[in-house]
Amino acid sequence: MTGTWIPLAATALAAALTYMCCIRPMRSHNGCTAAPGRTKESVAEEIRRAREELLLLREQAPGKAAPVAAPEQGPETTRS
């Protein structure tokens, strides 16, 4: 009998913490949502800056490999 109380208490504690930390903030629209004001342009700008930083890091890497050309601007391509 005592062997079942500990797992049951741990399960109840996990459920309570999940509600308090995840479900309740989502219901009040304060958590786990995308940042407001993010537009396609801001995402594209962030991608461009990340690519520039990647090229800079590749240039600074020891034993650098052949340089990789930056992709052209335009719609994103998907890999299959």
Residue pairs with C-beta under 8 A, 6 or more apart in sequence:
22 31
22 32
25 31
25 32
26 32
26 33
47 76
48 73
51 70
51 71
55 68
55 70
58 64
58 65
58 67
58 68
59 67
71 77
